[in-house]
Amino acid sequence: MVKIRLARAGAKKRPFYHVVATDSRNPRDSHYIERIGYYNPMATGGEQRLVVDTARIEYWTKNGAQVSDRVDFLVKQGAEKLAAASAAPKKPKKSKKAAKAEGAPAAKAEAAPAKTEEKAAPAA
C-alpha cells in the first residue's frame, strides 16, 4: 500500500521533513517512490514552512494512496493560509516618485525650523 507521509532529514535538533509517497512497509527515512514536497518546522524570516505539489497528492490519492494524519493536517492548514492571503484586500503600491514627493516636503518642513532654532540658541 502506498502512503504519503513525512520522511525526516536535517541535523540533530534541526528537523526538516520531505513529504514523500512510499510503500507503507518501508522504514520512515528509507527510499521512496516520489518526493512531493517538504516541511520545515524551523522556518524563520523569508523561508517557506511548507511546499507541496497538491496536484501530485491528488494523483496519488486517486490511485489508492493514503495520506498520513500529519500530512493531511499540514496540507489543509497550508490551503487555509493561502485562501486567507488571497482574500485579504491588496493595497495599491505607490510609485517611487509618489513616495518621494510625499516624503520630501515633510522632511524639508522639519529641517527648516530646526536650523532656525540652532541659530537662536547660540545668540541667547
Backbone as a ProteinNet text record, in pm:
[ID]
protein_1_A
[PRIMARY]
MVKIRLARAGAKKRPFYHVVATDSRNPRDSHYIERIGYYNPMATGGEQRLVVDTARIEYWTKNGAQVSDRVDFLVKQGAEKLAAASAAPKKPKKSKKAAKAEGAPAAKAEAAPAKTEEKAAPAA
[TERTIARY]
83.7	0	89.6	53.9	130.3	75.7	166.8	128.6	202.1	136.8	201.4	229	357.4	395.9	523.2	567.5	688.3	808.4	919.7	1046.9	1143	1198.6	1283.2	1419.6	1465.8	1600.8	1650.6	1765.7	1816.6	1908.2	1964.1	2061.6	1993.2	2073	2024.1	1969.1	1852.3	1783.6	1742.8	1755.2	1715.1	1631.8	1507.1	1427.9	1391.3	1382.7	1340.2	1278.2	1162.4	1091.3	1062.1	1076.4	1034	895.7	804.1	674.1	691.5	673.8	704.4	589.4	584.3	496.4	585	549.3	632.4	546.6	606.1	539	531	417.4	397.1	488	543.1	630.3	774.3	808.6	944.9	966.7	1091.7	1121.5	1095.8	1079.1	1040.6	1130.3	1261.7	1354.7	1417.1	1365.2	1422.4	1382.4	1410.5	1381.1	1230.9	1197.9	1059.1	1031.6	904.3	864.8	880.4	829.4	834.5	838.7	919.9	923.2	822.7	724.6	614.4	636.5	712.9	738.2	822.4	819.2	892.6	822	858.1	803.4	920.5	932.7	1041.2	981.5	972.2	910.4	993.4	1119.6	1207.3	1221	1133.4	1142.9	1131.9	1219.3	1217	1234	1191.5	1210.8	1138.1	1209.7	1150.3	1142.1	1186.7	1183.8	1040.1	1013.5	880	869.3	758.1	737.4	691.9	606.7	554.2	547.9	603.7	595.4	551.4	434.2	378.5	317.4	336	273.3	136.5	31.8	-101.6	-155.1	-114.1	-158.7	-107.9	14.7	69.3	3.5	-35.1	-106.6	-241.9	-310.8	-438.6	-421	-314.5	-286.6	-270	-188.6	-161.7	-285.5	-364	-484.5	-588.5	-596.2	-688.2	-645.2	-515.3	-463.8	-451.3	-516.4	-524.3	-429.3	-347.1	-254.4	-330.7	-281.3	-340.3	-248.3	-308.2	-231.6	-224.8	-105.8	-92.1	-165.6	-196.6	-270.7	-196.1	-66.1	12.6	19.8	43.1	49.9	-85.6	-193.3	-327.1	-351.2	-314.1	-328.7	-247.1	-122	-35.4	-86.8	-133.1	-183.3	-308.8	-399.1	-520	-486.3	-392.4	-350.9	-287.2	-205.1	-143.1	-245.3	-347.7	-453.5	-533.6	-558.7	-632.2	-553.8	-423.3	-340.2	-337.5	-330.7	-333	-465.5	-575.5	-707.4	-721.7	-669.2	-677.2	-591.6	-476	-387	-446.5	-512.9	-571.3	-699	-768.5	-891.6	-863.6	-745.5	-712.5	-704	-760.6	-755.3	-611.9	-576.8	-441.2	-441	-344.6	-331.3	-251.7	-293.6	-215.2	-80.2	22.4	156.5	177.7	246.5	278.5	408.8	417.2	541	649	772.6	882.9	875.3	832.4	820.8	714.4	601.4	494.3	537.6	610.4	657.7	758	846.1	943.5	874.4	774.5	703.5	630.7	574.6	504.9	603.5	714.6	811.9	900.1	928.2	1022.1	971.2	848.1	804.1	801.9	765.4	761.8	903.1	997.6	1135.5	1191.9	1161.1	1208.8	1145.3	1016.8	946.9	1005.1	1042.2	1101.8	1243.5	1316.9	1455.8	1465.7	1375.5	1382.3	1367.9	1270.6	1261.3	1380.2	1435.5	1548.4	1668.1	1690.7	1803.8	1785.4	1664.1	1640.6	1657	1618.8	1636.3	1783.9	1863.8	2006.2	2072.2	2029.8	2087	2044	1922.7	1873.2	1941.4	1976.5	2035.5	2171.6	2266.5	2394.3	2382.2	2284.6	2269.5	2220.5	2152	2096	2194.7
-116.8	0	125.2	222.2	346.2	445.8	512.4	615.3	744.3	855	986	1028.4	1041.6	1070	1153.7	1185.5	1265	1174	1209.5	1139.9	1241.9	1213.1	1309.1	1322	1447.3	1479.1	1589.5	1645.9	1754.7	1704.4	1797.7	1765.7	1743.3	1705.6	1686.9	1819.2	1816	1933.2	2035.5	2000.8	2088.8	2006.6	1973.3	1884.8	1948.1	1864	1901.2	1775.7	1788.2	1670.7	1681	1568.8	1557.4	1493.2	1546.7	1483.6	1386.4	1257.1	1155	1056.3	996.4	883.2	759.9	667.1	549.9	428.8	311.2	189	190.9	154.6	162.4	66.8	-34.7	-130.3	-80.6	25.2	79.6	154.4	157	239.3	387.3	464.3	605.2	685	673.5	757	682.6	565.5	484.4	537.1	459.2	500.1	522	603	637.7	638.4	641.8	640.5	779.7	880.8	1017.5	1117.9	1220.8	1331.5	1435.5	1465.3	1554	1696.2	1713.8	1847.6	1839.8	1946.5	1945.3	2029.8	2004.8	2076.5	2114.3	2244	2294.7	2358.2	2284.1	2339.2	2450	2461.6	2562.6	2686.2	2703.6	2814.5	2948.4	3041.9	3176.9	3275.8	3396.8	3501.9	3471.8	3478.8	3459.2	3314.6	3221.9	3080.7	3029.6	2937.4	2878.4	2760	2752.7	2646.6	2517.1	2528.9	2411.2	2435.3	2342.2	2345.1	2206.4	2200.1	2071.5	2085.5	1982.6	1977.2	1910.4	1991.8	1938.6	1853.3	1883.3	1802.2	1658.6	1641.7	1506.9	1434.8	1507.7	1444.8	1394.1	1474	1431.4	1308.6	1309.4	1194.9	1067.4	1073.2	954	909.2	1002.7	962.6	900	949.3	888.7	746.9	720.4	587.3	498.2	536.7	448.6	477.8	580.8	611.7	671.4	643.3	700.4	808.8	919.8	1033.3	1019.7	1038.7	1031.1	1148.3	1133.6	1237.3	1370.3	1366.3	1489.9	1559.6	1486	1546.8	1606	1534.6	1585.5	1716.7	1721.7	1843.3	1958.1	1932.1	2036.8	2090.4	2002.9	2045.2	2130.5	2088.5	2167.5	2302.7	2304.3	2428.8	2522.6	2468.6	2548.7	2604.4	2526	2571.5	2685.1	2675.6	2781.7	2911.7	2903.2	3024.5	3088.5	3007	3061.2	3129.5	3068	3125.9	3257.9	3263.5	3386.1	3496	3459.3	3559	3614.2	3530.5	3577.9	3657.6	3632.4	3704.2	3842.9	3864.2	3994	4100.2	4217.2	4322.5	4371.2	4389.6	4434.3	4585.7	4650.9	4794.7	4824.1	4923.9	4957.6	5015.7	4972.3	5020.4	5157.9	5242.9	5376.3	5368.5	5451.8	5455.7	5522.7	5505	5565.4	5717.5	5771.5	5916.2	5969.7	5901	5946	5937.8	5834.1	5819.2	5928.9	5962.3	6068.6	6203.4	6225.4	6353	6374.6	6270	6282.9	6300.9	6232.4	6237.5	6360.5	6415.7	6527.3	6655.8	6704	6828.9	6819.3	6705	6689.6	6698	6637.8	6640.9	6782.1	6857.8	6994.9	7083.5	7063	7143.5	7119	6997.1	6966	7020.3	7017.6	7061.8	7213.2	7288.7	7434.2	7488.8	7450.5	7503.6	7462.8	7346.5	7302.2	7393	7442	7530	7665	7717.3	7845.8	7834.4	7722	7704.1	7695.2	7633.5	7622.4	7759.6	7845.7	7979.9	8061.4	8041.1	8118.1	8076.2	7953.9	7902.5	7967	7979.1	8039.5	8188.9	8257.7	8400.1	8424.3	8335.1	8358.2	8334.7
0	0	0	-80.9	-89.6	11.4	83	180.1	147.3	174.7	164.8	307.2	339.8	477.7	481.5	603	621.7	641	577.3	597.5	655.7	771.5	840.9	775.3	769	722.5	814.8	786.2	868.8	977.8	1050	1153.6	1288.8	1385.2	1520.8	1573.7	1629.4	1684.1	1577.6	1450.1	1338.6	1240.5	1275.2	1189.9	1056.1	957.5	822.7	763.8	704.7	656.4	507.4	437.9	299.1	300.1	219.8	201.5	86	113.9	13.9	-3.1	-120.4	-146.5	-139.7	-52.1	-30.5	3.5	-7.7	34.5	187.6	241.1	386.3	463.8	396.7	464.7	477.2	404	410.8	541.5	590.1	707.9	678.8	785.8	773.5	679.1	694.5	617.3	499.8	468	361.9	224.6	121.7	-16	-34.4	-132.9	-157.1	-306.5	-342.4	-482.9	-543.2	-471.3	-523.5	-408.7	-426.1	-330.1	-377.2	-293.7	-331.7	-282.3	-177.7	-124.7	0.1	80.2	206.1	310.7	437.9	552.5	641.1	669.6	752.3	877.6	988	1108.6	1173.9	1138.9	1198.4	1109.6	1012.9	917.9	989.7	950.2	1004.6	890.7	914.5	814.5	685.6	575.2	443.9	399.7	483.3	446.5	444.5	354.9	345.9	440.1	510.2	606.7	539.5	438.4	371.5	221.5	144.5	-1.8	-45.2	-109.7	-150.5	-288.8	-370.7	-502.5	-484.7	-472	-443.8	-558.6	-679.8	-793.7	-780	-732.8	-715.3	-598.4	-493.6	-382.4	-431.7	-510.9	-567.5	-656.3	-737.1	-824.6	-742.6	-637.6	-558.1	-481.8	-430.3	-356.6	-449.3	-573.7	-670.5	-707	-695.8	-727.7	-604.1	-493.8	-378.2	-265	-273.3	-164.8	-47.2	73.2	193.3	246.7	287.3	340.2	491.2	548.9	694.2	759.1	886.1	958.3	957.8	982.5	990.7	854.9	749.3	615.6	578.4	609.9	581.5	655.2	782.7	862.2	802.9	766	711.8	578.8	492.7	361.8	378.8	467.5	491.9	553.4	646.2	710.1	607.8	519.4	413.9	317	285.1	194.9	258.1	389.9	459	458.9	479.4	480.3	342	238.1	102.4	72.9	117.6	95.2	170.9	292.7	372.3	310.7	258.2	197.5	68.7	-8.9	-134.1	-108.9	3.7	35.1	92.8	148.2	207.1	97.3	122	20.2	0.6	-123.2	-154.4	-172.6	-110	-123.7	-250.8	-326.7	-445.6	-403.8	-471.6	-440.5	-501.4	-426.6	-476.3	-554.3	-654	-730.1	-645.9	-683.1	-608.8	-612.1	-726.5	-738.8	-644.2	-633.6	-545.6	-399.3	-364.1	-226.8	-192.2	-285.2	-260.9	-251.4	-336.3	-335.8	-203.6	-146.7	-19.2	95.5	90.3	199.5	196.8	80.2	68	132.7	110.5	173.2	325.4	378.3	523.1	580	511.7	559.2	553	448	436.1	542.2	570.2	669.9	808.6	838.2	967.2	976.5	868	868.5	883.3	824.1	827.7	969.7	1050.3	1186	1272.3	1248.1	1327.6	1307.5	1186.4	1159.4	1227.3	1227.2	1291.3	1442.4	1501.9	1644.9	1680.6	1593.5	1620.2	1619.5	1528.2	1522	1641.9	1688.5	1801.3	1930.4	1944	2067.6	2097.1	1999.6	2033.5	2067.3	2010.4	2036.7	2177.3	2238.1	2371.4	2475.9
[MASK]
++++++++++++++++++++++++++++++++++++++++++++++++++++++++++++++++++++++++++++++++++++++++++++++++++++++++++++++++++++++++++++

